[in-house]
């Protein structure tokens, strides 16, 4: 809960809310040439974007567990109640991004519209996906469908380039899931902050070895291509990066082997 960074994007204020951490076994990573460790601990982030009287929540963390579940405390520290959240932008429907949206089946953010990419909703709702899924993944699908059902009357479907709040533009980043999306914050063509969702999970590992993916990439090849394109775009630029599993906000820099993340100081 100490890793909180707040910055101005010009149009608004972005705050990183670290819901907690998760530990991923190295076996969950694909194409690893040089294992960094047996297990990798990663942050689980959500974000609060405040602009023009709006309170936009970007993802909601893993929800209560032994190492996560701090979202409500962090929102309270920012003097924002669940009822004051008017927009929830969901980058994709994996459990570590939607875990805080429901509480015993009830919508936590009762006054919010839930923004989702059109392809994300279609993917998780497909009968063929459920029929072919192994038992553990069926539980993941059930969780995604519970959110879709709970917020059904308030879901807003978007496509690439949509403006979901002042100077908050959708950036479709397919591969991890079909509708996996981030946001660019700032004027059109001059974004100051990019929220790239799950372009990487273990930043130290995957930035040094760009080919490394994760077992839960829906399309590993597309996820890798998206990661390469984004890294080439932002490396050595002035744009600030934030993500579901990055340690705060910072910039991407090139190295002899690949890339590295250079975080801003914590507040």
Secondary structure, DSSP 8 states (H G I E B T S, - for coil): -----EEE-SSSEEEEEEEEEEEEEGGGEES-SS---SEEEEEEEEEEEEETTEEEEE---S-SSSS---HHHHHHHTT--GGG--EEE-S---HHHHTTSEETTEESSTT-EEEEEHHHHHHHH-HHHHHH--HHHHHHHHHHHHHHHHTGGGEEEE-TT-EEETTEEEEE-TTSSTT-EEEEEEETTEEEEEE-TTS-SSHHHHHHSTT-EETT-SSHHHHHHHHHHHHHHHTTSS-EEE-TTSSSSEEEEE-SSSEEEEE----
